[in-house]
Amino acid sequence: MKVQTAFRLEKKLIEELKNEAKRHKRSLNNYVELVLSKVVENKPNDETIQAIEDAMENRKVERIENVDDFLNSI
């Protein structure tokens, strides 16, 4: 079910979105919906967030010496 809504956006941003929509052969509405959907759908889960935080803090990080061995282990 689609719901009509309104946003106030900078004129320059609207023009850039229109150009991108045209380049992708989509309507402005469809393009904006696609972009927003990608943002919402690509949220990492809690386990992934924790792994990212651990890696950034150098905690619980195992060094992978051989990619083939690693891939075979998972």
N, CA, C, O and CB atoms as a CASP TS submission, in Angstrom:
PFRMAT TS
TARGET T0000
AUTHOR 0000-0000-0000
METHOD Language model
MODEL 1
PARENT N/A
ATOM      1  N   MET     1       0.844  -1.177   0.000  1.00  0.00           N
ATOM      2  CA  MET     1       0.000   0.000   0.000  1.00  0.00           C
ATOM      3  C   MET     1       0.888   1.240   0.000  1.00  0.00           C
ATOM      4  O   MET     1       1.780   1.367   0.839  1.00  0.00           O
ATOM      5  CB  MET     1      -0.959  -0.002   1.219  1.00  0.00           C
ATOM      6  N   LYS     2       0.657   2.115  -0.901  1.00  0.00           N
ATOM      7  CA  LYS     2       1.426   3.357  -1.010  1.00  0.00           C
ATOM      8  C   LYS     2       0.710   4.464  -0.242  1.00  0.00           C
ATOM      9  O   LYS     2      -0.519   4.529  -0.212  1.00  0.00           O
ATOM     10  CB  LYS     2       1.624   3.762  -2.501  1.00  0.00           C
ATOM     11  N   VAL     3       1.510   5.333   0.377  1.00  0.00           N
ATOM     12  CA  VAL     3       0.983   6.475   1.123  1.00  0.00           C
ATOM     13  C   VAL     3       1.622   7.735   0.555  1.00  0.00           C
ATOM     14  O   VAL     3       2.843   7.818   0.421  1.00  0.00           O
ATOM     15  CB  VAL     3       1.264   6.338   2.665  1.00  0.00           C
ATOM     16  N   GLN     4       0.806   8.691   0.230  1.00  0.00           N
ATOM     17  CA  GLN     4       1.326   9.947  -0.294  1.00  0.00           C
ATOM     18  C   GLN     4       1.846  10.803   0.855  1.00  0.00           C
ATOM     19  O   GLN     4       1.209  10.910   1.903  1.00  0.00           O
ATOM     20  CB  GLN     4       0.239  10.705  -1.092  1.00  0.00           C
ATOM     21  N   THR     5       3.009  11.408   0.643  1.00  0.00           N
ATOM     22  CA  THR     5       3.618  12.260   1.666  1.00  0.00           C
ATOM     23  C   THR     5       4.356  13.405   0.985  1.00  0.00           C
ATOM     24  O   THR     5       4.540  13.401  -0.232  1.00  0.00           O
ATOM     25  CB  THR     5       4.585  11.444   2.576  1.00  0.00           C
ATOM     26  N   ALA     6       4.773  14.374   1.773  1.00  0.00           N
ATOM     27  CA  ALA     6       5.486  15.522   1.216  1.00  0.00           C
ATOM     28  C   ALA     6       6.735  15.793   2.042  1.00  0.00           C
ATOM     29  O   ALA     6       6.722  15.658   3.265  1.00  0.00           O
ATOM     30  CB  ALA     6       4.574  16.778   1.176  1.00  0.00           C
ATOM     31  N   PHE     7       7.811  16.174   1.368  1.00  0.00           N
ATOM     32  CA  PHE     7       9.056  16.551   2.010  1.00  0.00           C
ATOM     33  C   PHE     7       9.520  17.876   1.442  1.00  0.00           C
ATOM     34  O   PHE     7       9.227  18.212   0.295  1.00  0.00           O
ATOM     35  CB  PHE     7      10.131  15.463   1.823  1.00  0.00           C
ATOM     36  N   ARG     8      10.243  18.621   2.249  1.00  0.00           N
ATOM     37  CA  ARG     8      10.893  19.838   1.758  1.00  0.00           C
ATOM     38  C   ARG     8      12.362  19.521   1.588  1.00  0.00           C
ATOM     39  O   ARG     8      13.049  19.162   2.545  1.00  0.00           O
ATOM     40  CB  ARG     8      10.678  21.057   2.733  1.00  0.00           C
ATOM     41  N   LEU     9      12.836  19.658   0.367  1.00  0.00           N
ATOM     42  CA  LEU     9      14.230  19.368   0.053  1.00  0.00           C
ATOM     43  C   LEU     9      14.847  20.556  -0.678  1.00  0.00           C
ATOM     44  O   LEU     9      14.147  21.332  -1.327  1.00  0.00           O
ATOM     45  CB  LEU     9      14.349  18.081  -0.799  1.00  0.00           C
ATOM     46  N   GLU    10      16.153  20.683  -0.562  1.00  0.00           N
ATOM     47  CA  GLU    10      16.861  21.745  -1.267  1.00  0.00           C
ATOM     48  C   GLU    10      16.663  21.583  -2.777  1.00  0.00           C
ATOM     49  O   GLU    10      16.638  20.471  -3.303  1.00  0.00           O
ATOM     50  CB  GLU    10      18.372  21.731  -0.907  1.00  0.00           C
ATOM     51  N   LYS    11      16.525  22.708  -3.448  1.00  0.00           N
ATOM     52  CA  LYS    11      16.301  22.696  -4.889  1.00  0.00           C
ATOM     53  C   LYS    11      17.413  21.950  -5.620  1.00  0.00           C
ATOM     54  O   LYS    11      17.148  21.186  -6.548  1.00  0.00           O
ATOM     55  CB  LYS    11      16.194  24.122  -5.418  1.00  0.00           C
ATOM     56  N   LYS    12      18.658  22.173  -5.199  1.00  0.00           N
ATOM     57  CA  LYS    12      19.791  21.515  -5.848  1.00  0.00           C
ATOM     58  C   LYS    12      19.696  20.001  -5.691  1.00  0.00           C
ATOM     59  O   LYS    12      19.989  19.258  -6.629  1.00  0.00           O
ATOM     60  CB  LYS    12      21.119  22.027  -5.264  1.00  0.00           C
ATOM     61  N   LEU    13      19.287  19.543  -4.514  1.00  0.00           N
ATOM     62  CA  LEU    13      19.143  18.109  -4.281  1.00  0.00           C
ATOM     63  C   LEU    13      18.068  17.518  -5.181  1.00  0.00           C
ATOM     64  O   LEU    13      18.254  16.443  -5.751  1.00  0.00           O
ATOM     65  CB  LEU    13      18.810  17.834  -2.813  1.00  0.00           C
ATOM     66  N   ILE    14      16.953  18.210  -5.311  1.00  0.00           N
ATOM     67  CA  ILE    14      15.871  17.737  -6.193  1.00  0.00           C
ATOM     68  C   ILE    14      16.377  17.611  -7.624  1.00  0.00           C
ATOM     69  O   ILE    14      16.097  16.619  -8.296  1.00  0.00           O
ATOM     70  CB  ILE    14      14.653  18.698  -6.138  1.00  0.00           C
ATOM     71  N   GLU    15      17.112  18.598  -8.091  1.00  0.00           N
ATOM     72  CA  GLU    15      17.645  18.552  -9.455  1.00  0.00           C
ATOM     73  C   GLU    15      18.601  17.372  -9.627  1.00  0.00           C
ATOM     74  O   GLU    15      18.566  16.688 -10.650  1.00  0.00           O
ATOM     75  CB  GLU    15      18.365  19.871  -9.797  1.00  0.00           C
ATOM     76  N   GLU    16      19.452  17.133  -8.632  1.00  0.00           N
ATOM     77  CA  GLU    16      20.375  16.003  -8.708  1.00  0.00           C
ATOM     78  C   GLU    16      19.616  14.676  -8.709  1.00  0.00           C
ATOM     79  O   GLU    16      19.963  13.753  -9.447  1.00  0.00           O
ATOM     80  CB  GLU    16      21.367  16.045  -7.539  1.00  0.00           C
ATOM     81  N   LEU    17      18.584  14.592  -7.877  1.00  0.00           N
ATOM     82  CA  LEU    17      17.768  13.372  -7.856  1.00  0.00           C
ATOM     83  C   LEU    17      17.056  13.154  -9.185  1.00  0.00           C
ATOM     84  O   LEU    17      16.972  12.026  -9.670  1.00  0.00           O
ATOM     85  CB  LEU    17      16.743  13.438  -6.724  1.00  0.00           C
ATOM     86  N   LYS    18      16.546  14.224  -9.769  1.00  0.00           N
ATOM     87  CA  LYS    18      15.894  14.114 -11.079  1.00  0.00           C
ATOM     88  C   LYS    18      16.871  13.612 -12.127  1.00  0.00           C
ATOM     89  O   LYS    18      16.531  12.752 -12.939  1.00  0.00           O
ATOM     90  CB  LYS    18      15.310  15.466 -11.510  1.00  0.00           C
ATOM     91  N   ASN    19      18.086  14.149 -12.111  1.00  0.00           N
ATOM     92  CA  ASN    19      19.104  13.721 -13.076  1.00  0.00           C
ATOM     93  C   ASN    19      19.454  12.248 -12.899  1.00  0.00           C
ATOM     94  O   ASN    19      19.579  11.505 -13.873  1.00  0.00           O
ATOM     95  CB  ASN    19      20.366  14.575 -12.933  1.00  0.00           C
ATOM     96  N   GLU    20      19.610  11.836 -11.643  1.00  0.00           N
ATOM     97  CA  GLU    20      19.924  10.428 -11.383  1.00  0.00           C
ATOM     98  C   GLU    20      18.762   9.519 -11.784  1.00  0.00           C
ATOM     99  O   GLU    20      18.974   8.445 -12.347  1.00  0.00           O
ATOM    100  CB  GLU    20      20.263  10.222  -9.899  1.00  0.00           C
ATOM    101  N   ALA    21      17.559   9.944 -11.497  1.00  0.00           N
ATOM    102  CA  ALA    21      16.381   9.149 -11.879  1.00  0.00           C
ATOM    103  C   ALA    21      16.338   8.985 -13.391  1.00  0.00           C
ATOM    104  O   ALA    21      16.095   7.889 -13.897  1.00  0.00           O
ATOM    105  CB  ALA    21      15.072   9.815 -11.372  1.00  0.00           C
ATOM    106  N   LYS    22      16.572  10.064 -14.100  1.00  0.00           N
ATOM    107  CA  LYS    22      16.564  10.013 -15.568  1.00  0.00           C
ATOM    108  C   LYS    22      17.663   9.086 -16.076  1.00  0.00           C
ATOM    109  O   LYS    22      17.451   8.304 -17.002  1.00  0.00           O
ATOM    110  CB  LYS    22      16.743  11.428 -16.165  1.00  0.00           C
ATOM    111  N   ARG    23      18.837   9.181 -15.462  1.00  0.00           N
ATOM    112  CA  ARG    23      19.967   8.348 -15.872  1.00  0.00           C
ATOM    113  C   ARG    23      19.661   6.861 -15.668  1.00  0.00           C
ATOM    114  O   ARG    23      20.130   6.014 -16.428  1.00  0.00           O
ATOM    115  CB  ARG    23      21.230   8.741 -15.087  1.00  0.00           C
ATOM    116  N   HIS    24      18.878   6.558 -14.645  1.00  0.00           N
ATOM    117  CA  HIS    24      18.503   5.168 -14.352  1.00  0.00           C
ATOM    118  C   HIS    24      17.168   4.781 -14.979  1.00  0.00           C
ATOM    119  O   HIS    24      16.626   3.707 -14.715  1.00  0.00           O
ATOM    120  CB  HIS    24      18.437   4.952 -12.851  1.00  0.00           C
ATOM    121  N   LYS    25      16.650   5.682 -15.817  1.00  0.00           N
ATOM    122  CA  LYS    25      15.383   5.438 -16.527  1.00  0.00           C
ATOM    123  C   LYS    25      14.241   5.129 -15.548  1.00  0.00           C
ATOM    124  O   LYS    25      13.483   4.176 -15.732  1.00  0.00           O
ATOM    125  CB  LYS    25      15.548   4.271 -17.525  1.00  0.00           C
ATOM    126  N   ARG    26      14.141   5.954 -14.513  1.00  0.00           N
ATOM    127  CA  ARG    26      13.104   5.814 -13.499  1.00  0.00           C
ATOM    128  C   ARG    26      12.428   7.157 -13.286  1.00  0.00           C
ATOM    129  O   ARG    26      12.982   8.206 -13.612  1.00  0.00           O
ATOM    130  CB  ARG    26      13.691   5.278 -12.172  1.00  0.00           C
ATOM    131  N   SER    27      11.236   7.109 -12.740  1.00  0.00           N
ATOM    132  CA  SER    27      10.580   8.355 -12.343  1.00  0.00           C
ATOM    133  C   SER    27      11.271   8.864 -11.075  1.00  0.00           C
ATOM    134  O   SER    27      11.934   8.103 -10.370  1.00  0.00           O
ATOM    135  CB  SER    27       9.030   8.143 -12.107  1.00  0.00           C
ATOM    136  N   LEU    28      11.110  10.136 -10.801  1.00  0.00           N
ATOM    137  CA  LEU    28      11.685  10.699  -9.582  1.00  0.00           C
ATOM    138  C   LEU    28      11.145   9.961  -8.363  1.00  0.00           C
ATOM    139  O   LEU    28      11.912   9.579  -7.479  1.00  0.00           O
ATOM    140  CB  LEU    28      11.380  12.211  -9.478  1.00  0.00           C
ATOM    141  N   ASN    29       9.853   9.761  -8.310  1.00  0.00           N
ATOM    142  CA  ASN    29       9.232   9.072  -7.182  1.00  0.00           C
ATOM    143  C   ASN    29       9.815   7.674  -7.002  1.00  0.00           C
ATOM    144  O   ASN    29      10.177   7.289  -5.891  1.00  0.00           O
ATOM    145  CB  ASN    29       7.717   8.988  -7.378  1.00  0.00           C
ATOM    146  N   ASN    30       9.907   6.916  -8.089  1.00  0.00           N
ATOM    147  CA  ASN    30      10.412   5.561  -8.020  1.00  0.00           C
ATOM    148  C   ASN    30      11.875   5.547  -7.599  1.00  0.00           C
ATOM    149  O   ASN    30      12.286   4.691  -6.816  1.00  0.00           O
ATOM    150  CB  ASN    30      10.239   4.863  -9.360  1.00  0.00           C
ATOM    151  N   TYR    31      12.658   6.478  -8.107  1.00  0.00           N
ATOM    152  CA  TYR    31      14.079   6.531  -7.771  1.00  0.00           C
ATOM    153  C   TYR    31      14.277   6.852  -6.285  1.00  0.00           C
ATOM    154  O   TYR    31      15.076   6.199  -5.614  1.00  0.00           O
ATOM    155  CB  TYR    31      14.796   7.581  -8.642  1.00  0.00           C
ATOM    156  N   VAL    32      13.564   7.838  -5.777  1.00  0.00           N
ATOM    157  CA  VAL    32      13.680   8.203  -4.363  1.00  0.00           C
ATOM    158  C   VAL    32      13.248   7.038  -3.485  1.00  0.00           C
ATOM    159  O   VAL    32      13.891   6.757  -2.474  1.00  0.00           O
ATOM    160  CB  VAL    32      12.832   9.456  -4.047  1.00  0.00           C
ATOM    161  N   GLU    33      12.179   6.361  -3.851  1.00  0.00           N
ATOM    162  CA  GLU    33      11.722   5.201  -3.091  1.00  0.00           C
ATOM    163  C   GLU    33      12.786   4.107  -3.088  1.00  0.00           C
ATOM    164  O   GLU    33      13.030   3.487  -2.053  1.00  0.00           O
ATOM    165  CB  GLU    33      10.406   4.662  -3.673  1.00  0.00           C
ATOM    166  N   LEU    34      13.419   3.865  -4.229  1.00  0.00           N
ATOM    167  CA  LEU    34      14.473   2.863  -4.339  1.00  0.00           C
ATOM    168  C   LEU    34      15.653   3.217  -3.431  1.00  0.00           C
ATOM    169  O   LEU    34      16.144   2.363  -2.692  1.00  0.00           O
ATOM    170  CB  LEU    34      14.942   2.736  -5.798  1.00  0.00           C
ATOM    171  N   VAL    35      16.103   4.454  -3.481  1.00  0.00           N
ATOM    172  CA  VAL    35      17.243   4.893  -2.670  1.00  0.00           C
ATOM    173  C   VAL    35      16.923   4.773  -1.181  1.00  0.00           C
ATOM    174  O   VAL    35      17.743   4.274  -0.410  1.00  0.00           O
ATOM    175  CB  VAL    35      17.627   6.347  -3.016  1.00  0.00           C
ATOM    176  N   LEU    36      15.759   5.219  -0.781  1.00  0.00           N
ATOM    177  CA  LEU    36      15.379   5.140   0.626  1.00  0.00           C
ATOM    178  C   LEU    36      15.226   3.684   1.083  1.00  0.00           C
ATOM    179  O   LEU    36      15.598   3.343   2.206  1.00  0.00           O
ATOM    180  CB  LEU    36      14.073   5.907   0.861  1.00  0.00           C
ATOM    181  N   SER    37      14.691   2.845   0.229  1.00  0.00           N
ATOM    182  CA  SER    37      14.546   1.421   0.573  1.00  0.00           C
ATOM    183  C   SER    37      15.898   0.781   0.812  1.00  0.00           C
ATOM    184  O   SER    37      16.052  -0.014   1.739  1.00  0.00           O
ATOM    185  CB  SER    37      13.803   0.666  -0.537  1.00  0.00           C
ATOM    186  N   LYS    38      16.882   1.117  -0.013  1.00  0.00           N
ATOM    187  CA  LYS    38      18.226   0.557   0.160  1.00  0.00           C
ATOM    188  C   LYS    38      18.827   0.972   1.498  1.00  0.00           C
ATOM    189  O   LYS    38      19.496   0.175   2.155  1.00  0.00           O
ATOM    190  CB  LYS    38      19.143   1.002  -0.984  1.00  0.00           C
ATOM    191  N   VAL    39      18.590   2.205   1.897  1.00  0.00           N
ATOM    192  CA  VAL    39      19.107   2.686   3.183  1.00  0.00           C
ATOM    193  C   VAL    39      18.474   1.920   4.330  1.00  0.00           C
ATOM    194  O   VAL    39      19.170   1.491   5.251  1.00  0.00           O
ATOM    195  CB  VAL    39      18.847   4.194   3.346  1.00  0.00           C
ATOM    196  N   VAL    40      17.178   1.746   4.285  1.00  0.00           N
ATOM    197  CA  VAL    40      16.449   1.090   5.373  1.00  0.00           C
ATOM    198  C   VAL    40      16.732  -0.415   5.400  1.00  0.00           C
ATOM    199  O   VAL    40      16.868  -0.990   6.480  1.00  0.00           O
ATOM    200  CB  VAL    40      14.937   1.339   5.229  1.00  0.00           C
ATOM    201  N   GLU    41      16.821  -1.049   4.259  1.00  0.00           N
ATOM    202  CA  GLU    41      16.982  -2.499   4.199  1.00  0.00           C
ATOM    203  C   GLU    41      18.399  -2.958   4.497  1.00  0.00           C
ATOM    204  O   GLU    41      18.597  -4.120   4.851  1.00  0.00           O
ATOM    205  CB  GLU    41      16.575  -2.996   2.849  1.00  0.00           C
ATOM    206  N   ASN    42      19.371  -2.105   4.369  1.00  0.00           N
ATOM    207  CA  ASN    42      20.764  -2.513   4.535  1.00  0.00           C
ATOM    208  C   ASN    42      21.314  -2.248   5.930  1.00  0.00           C
ATOM    209  O   ASN    42      22.508  -1.997   6.096  1.00  0.00           O
ATOM    210  CB  ASN    42      21.616  -1.810   3.530  1.00  0.00           C
ATOM    211  N   LYS    43      20.445  -2.304   6.925  1.00  0.00           N
ATOM    212  CA  LYS    43      20.901  -2.145   8.300  1.00  0.00           C
ATOM    213  C   LYS    43      21.538  -3.453   8.752  1.00  0.00           C
ATOM    214  O   LYS    43      20.952  -4.523   8.589  1.00  0.00           O
ATOM    215  CB  LYS    43      19.725  -1.738   9.243  1.00  0.00           C
ATOM    216  N   PRO    44      22.733  -3.365   9.318  1.00  0.00           N
ATOM    217  CA  PRO    44      23.341  -4.597   9.834  1.00  0.00           C
ATOM    218  C   PRO    44      22.625  -5.082  11.096  1.00  0.00           C
ATOM    219  O   PRO    44      22.076  -4.286  11.858  1.00  0.00           O
ATOM    220  CB  PRO    44      24.833  -4.372  10.130  1.00  0.00           C
ATOM    221  N   ASN    45      22.642  -6.390  11.301  1.00  0.00           N
ATOM    222  CA  ASN    45      22.029  -6.935  12.513  1.00  0.00           C
ATOM    223  C   ASN    45      22.962  -6.716  13.711  1.00  0.00           C
ATOM    224  O   ASN    45      24.086  -6.242  13.545  1.00  0.00           O
ATOM    225  CB  ASN    45      21.710  -8.449  12.335  1.00  0.00           C
ATOM    226  N   ASP    46      22.501  -7.059  14.901  1.00  0.00           N
ATOM    227  CA  ASP    46      23.274  -6.814  16.128  1.00  0.00           C
ATOM    228  C   ASP    46      24.627  -7.522  16.112  1.00  0.00           C
ATOM    229  O   ASP    46      25.627  -6.963  16.563  1.00  0.00           O
ATOM    230  CB  ASP    46      22.477  -7.266  17.347  1.00  0.00           C
ATOM    231  N   GLU    47      24.661  -8.742  15.597  1.00  0.00           N
ATOM    232  CA  GLU    47      25.915  -9.503  15.548  1.00  0.00           C
ATOM    233  C   GLU    47      26.935  -8.812  14.635  1.00  0.00           C
ATOM    234  O   GLU    47      28.120  -8.735  14.961  1.00  0.00           O
ATOM    235  CB  GLU    47      25.651 -10.946  15.057  1.00  0.00           C
ATOM    236  N   THR    48      26.466  -8.320  13.507  1.00  0.00           N
ATOM    237  CA  THR    48      27.355  -7.632  12.583  1.00  0.00           C
ATOM    238  C   THR    48      27.851  -6.313  13.168  1.00  0.00           C
ATOM    239  O   THR    48      29.022  -5.964  13.022  1.00  0.00           O
ATOM    240  CB  THR    48      26.646  -7.385  11.258  1.00  0.00           C
ATOM    241  N   ILE    49      26.958  -5.587  13.830  1.00  0.00           N
ATOM    242  CA  ILE    49      27.357  -4.329  14.476  1.00  0.00           C
ATOM    243  C   ILE    49      28.438  -4.598  15.510  1.00  0.00           C
ATOM    244  O   ILE    49      29.426  -3.867  15.583  1.00  0.00           O
ATOM    245  CB  ILE    49      26.141  -3.636  15.140  1.00  0.00           C
ATOM    246  N   GLN    50      28.256  -5.646  16.310  1.00  0.00           N
ATOM    247  CA  GLN    50      29.251  -5.994  17.329  1.00  0.00           C
ATOM    248  C   GLN    50      30.579  -6.370  16.679  1.00  0.00           C
ATOM    249  O   GLN    50      31.638  -5.967  17.159  1.00  0.00           O
ATOM    250  CB  GLN    50      28.743  -7.155  18.207  1.00  0.00           C
ATOM    251  N   ALA    51      30.532  -7.130  15.600  1.00  0.00           N
ATOM    252  CA  ALA    51      31.758  -7.526  14.900  1.00  0.00           C
ATOM    253  C   ALA    51      32.489  -6.307  14.331  1.00  0.00           C
ATOM    254  O   ALA    51      33.717  -6.240  14.378  1.00  0.00           O
ATOM    255  CB  ALA    51      31.431  -8.520  13.771  1.00  0.00           C
ATOM    256  N   ILE    52      31.750  -5.365  13.805  1.00  0.00           N
ATOM    257  CA  ILE    52      32.355  -4.141  13.272  1.00  0.00           C
ATOM    258  C   ILE    52      33.027  -3.358  14.398  1.00  0.00           C
ATOM    259  O   ILE    52      34.155  -2.886  14.255  1.00  0.00           O
ATOM    260  CB  ILE    52      31.289  -3.262  12.563  1.00  0.00           C
ATOM    261  N   GLU    53      32.319  -3.227  15.515  1.00  0.00           N
ATOM    262  CA  GLU    53      32.885  -2.504  16.666  1.00  0.00           C
ATOM    263  C   GLU    53      34.133  -3.210  17.181  1.00  0.00           C
ATOM    264  O   GLU    53      35.130  -2.560  17.494  1.00  0.00           O
ATOM    265  CB  GLU    53      31.840  -2.378  17.800  1.00  0.00           C
ATOM    266  N   ASP    54      34.085  -4.541  17.271  1.00  0.00           N
ATOM    267  CA  ASP    54      35.246  -5.302  17.723  1.00  0.00           C
ATOM    268  C   ASP    54      36.432  -5.099  16.789  1.00  0.00           C
ATOM    269  O   ASP    54      37.558  -4.899  17.246  1.00  0.00           O
ATOM    270  CB  ASP    54      34.905  -6.789  17.819  1.00  0.00           C
ATOM    271  N   ALA    55      36.186  -5.148  15.491  1.00  0.00           N
ATOM    272  CA  ALA    55      37.265  -4.970  14.519  1.00  0.00           C
ATOM    273  C   ALA    55      37.860  -3.572  14.608  1.00  0.00           C
ATOM    274  O   ALA    55      39.076  -3.404  14.520  1.00  0.00           O
ATOM    275  CB  ALA    55      36.756  -5.233  13.100  1.00  0.00           C
ATOM    276  N   MET    56      37.011  -2.576  14.781  1.00  0.00           N
ATOM    277  CA  MET    56      37.497  -1.203  14.854  1.00  0.00           C
ATOM    278  C   MET    56      38.327  -0.975  16.122  1.00  0.00           C
ATOM    279  O   MET    56      39.242  -0.152  16.131  1.00  0.00           O
ATOM    280  CB  MET    56      36.320  -0.223  14.809  1.00  0.00           C
ATOM    281  N   GLU    57      38.002  -1.708  17.188  1.00  0.00           N
ATOM    282  CA  GLU    57      38.727  -1.567  18.451  1.00  0.00           C
ATOM    283  C   GLU    57      39.825  -2.631  18.595  1.00  0.00           C
ATOM    284  O   GLU    57      40.494  -2.705  19.626  1.00  0.00           O
ATOM    285  CB  GLU    57      37.749  -1.660  19.631  1.00  0.00           C
ATOM    286  N   ASN    58      40.001  -3.440  17.566  1.00  0.00           N
ATOM    287  CA  ASN    58      41.007  -4.511  17.572  1.00  0.00           C
ATOM    288  C   ASN    58      40.740  -5.546  18.663  1.00  0.00           C
ATOM    289  O   ASN    58      41.674  -6.102  19.240  1.00  0.00           O
ATOM    290  CB  ASN    58      42.399  -3.919  17.761  1.00  0.00           C
ATOM    291  N   ARG    59      39.461  -5.803  18.941  1.00  0.00           N
ATOM    292  CA  ARG    59      39.065  -6.795  19.936  1.00  0.00           C
ATOM    293  C   ARG    59      38.560  -8.041  19.224  1.00  0.00           C
ATOM    294  O   ARG    59      37.894  -7.948  18.192  1.00  0.00           O
ATOM    295  CB  ARG    59      37.979  -6.229  20.891  1.00  0.00           C
ATOM    296  N   LYS    60      38.876  -9.198  19.772  1.00  0.00           N
ATOM    297  CA  LYS    60      38.348 -10.469  19.266  1.00  0.00           C
ATOM    298  C   LYS    60      38.559 -10.636  17.760  1.00  0.00           C
ATOM    299  O   LYS    60      37.715 -11.211  17.073  1.00  0.00           O
ATOM    300  CB  LYS    60      36.867 -10.574  19.585  1.00  0.00           C
ATOM    301  N   VAL    61      39.649 -10.151  17.266  1.00  0.00           N
ATOM    302  CA  VAL    61      39.897 -10.211  15.825  1.00  0.00           C
ATOM    303  C   VAL    61      40.898 -11.326  15.542  1.00  0.00           C
ATOM    304  O   VAL    61      42.000 -11.346  16.089  1.00  0.00           O
ATOM    305  CB  VAL    61      40.423  -8.843  15.285  1.00  0.00           C
ATOM    306  N   GLU    62      40.494 -12.246  14.683  1.00  0.00           N
ATOM    307  CA  GLU    62      41.393 -13.314  14.264  1.00  0.00           C
ATOM    308  C   GLU    62      41.982 -12.953  12.906  1.00  0.00           C
ATOM    309  O   GLU    62      41.263 -12.562  11.986  1.00  0.00           O
ATOM    310  CB  GLU    62      40.651 -14.683  14.205  1.00  0.00           C
ATOM    311  N   ARG    63      43.259 -13.087  12.798  1.00  0.00           N
ATOM    312  CA  ARG    63      43.935 -12.781  11.534  1.00  0.00           C
ATOM    313  C   ARG    63      43.742 -13.959  10.577  1.00  0.00           C
ATOM    314  O   ARG    63      43.917 -15.115  10.961  1.00  0.00           O
ATOM    315  CB  ARG    63      45.460 -12.489  11.762  1.00  0.00           C
ATOM    316  N   ILE    64      43.387 -13.658   9.347  1.00  0.00           N
ATOM    317  CA  ILE    64      43.223 -14.692   8.321  1.00  0.00           C
ATOM    318  C   ILE    64      44.494 -14.711   7.482  1.00  0.00           C
ATOM    319  O   ILE    64      44.803 -13.755   6.770  1.00  0.00           O
ATOM    320  CB  ILE    64      41.949 -14.429   7.424  1.00  0.00           C
ATOM    321  N   GLU    65      45.214 -15.809   7.580  1.00  0.00           N
ATOM    322  CA  GLU    65      46.479 -15.939   6.849  1.00  0.00           C
ATOM    323  C   GLU    65      46.256 -16.500   5.451  1.00  0.00           C
ATOM    324  O   GLU    65      46.963 -16.151   4.506  1.00  0.00           O
ATOM    325  CB  GLU    65      47.450 -16.835   7.619  1.00  0.00           C
ATOM    326  N   ASN    66      45.247 -17.385   5.335  1.00  0.00           N
ATOM    327  CA  ASN    66      45.006 -18.044   4.059  1.00  0.00           C
ATOM    328  C   ASN    66      43.506 -17.996   3.768  1.00  0.00           C
ATOM    329  O   ASN    66      42.711 -18.597   4.491  1.00  0.00           O
ATOM    330  CB  ASN    66      45.534 -19.518   4.074  1.00  0.00           C
ATOM    331  N   VAL    67      43.131 -17.298   2.732  1.00  0.00           N
ATOM    332  CA  VAL    67      41.719 -17.103   2.401  1.00  0.00           C
ATOM    333  C   VAL    67      41.054 -18.444   2.078  1.00  0.00           C
ATOM    334  O   VAL    67      39.929 -18.698   2.510  1.00  0.00           O
ATOM    335  CB  VAL    67      41.571 -16.131   1.208  1.00  0.00           C
ATOM    336  N   ASP    68      41.730 -19.286   1.336  1.00  0.00           N
ATOM    337  CA  ASP    68      41.139 -20.582   0.973  1.00  0.00           C
ATOM    338  C   ASP    68      40.842 -21.430   2.218  1.00  0.00           C
ATOM    339  O   ASP    68      39.778 -22.040   2.323  1.00  0.00           O
ATOM    340  CB  ASP    68      42.084 -21.352   0.027  1.00  0.00           C
ATOM    341  N   ASP    69      41.790 -21.457   3.151  1.00  0.00           N
ATOM    342  CA  ASP    69      41.562 -22.205   4.389  1.00  0.00           C
ATOM    343  C   ASP    69      40.371 -21.619   5.158  1.00  0.00           C
ATOM    344  O   ASP    69      39.532 -22.352   5.681  1.00  0.00           O
ATOM    345  CB  ASP    69      42.834 -22.188   5.273  1.00  0.00           C
ATOM    346  N   PHE    70      40.318 -20.300   5.212  1.00  0.00           N
ATOM    347  CA  PHE    70      39.205 -19.641   5.911  1.00  0.00           C
ATOM    348  C   PHE    70      37.874 -20.002   5.266  1.00  0.00           C
ATOM    349  O   PHE    70      36.929 -20.374   5.963  1.00  0.00           O
ATOM    350  CB  PHE    70      39.394 -18.112   5.910  1.00  0.00           C
ATOM    351  N   LEU    71      37.790 -19.897   3.952  1.00  0.00           N
ATOM    352  CA  LEU    71      36.537 -20.192   3.256  1.00  0.00           C
ATOM    353  C   LEU    71      36.127 -21.655   3.440  1.00  0.00           C
ATOM    354  O   LEU    71      34.939 -21.959   3.537  1.00  0.00           O
ATOM    355  CB  LEU    71      36.671 -19.869   1.763  1.00  0.00           C
ATOM    356  N   ASN    72      37.079 -22.531   3.486  1.00  0.00           N
ATOM    357  CA  ASN    72      36.772 -23.958   3.715  1.00  0.00           C
ATOM    358  C   ASN    72      36.277 -24.210   5.132  1.00  0.00           C
ATOM    359  O   ASN    72      35.569 -25.185   5.383  1.00  0.00           O
ATOM    360  CB  ASN    72      38.009 -24.821   3.446  1.00  0.00           C
ATOM    361  N   SER    73      36.653 -23.324   6.068  1.00  0.00           N
ATOM    362  CA  SER    73      36.280 -23.525   7.460  1.00  0.00           C
ATOM    363  C   SER    73      34.876 -23.025   7.789  1.00  0.00           C
ATOM    364  O   SER    73      34.320 -23.363   8.834  1.00  0.00           O
ATOM    365  CB  SER    73      37.271 -22.843   8.345  1.00  0.00           C
ATOM    366  N   ILE    74      34.312 -22.225   6.902  1.00  0.00           N
ATOM    367  CA  ILE    74      32.986 -21.685   7.206  1.00  0.00           C
ATOM    368  C   ILE    74      31.884 -22.435   6.486  1.00  0.00           C
ATOM    369  O   ILE    74      30.709 -22.101   6.639  1.00  0.00           O
ATOM    370  CB  ILE    74      32.923 -20.222   6.843  1.00  0.00           C
TER
END
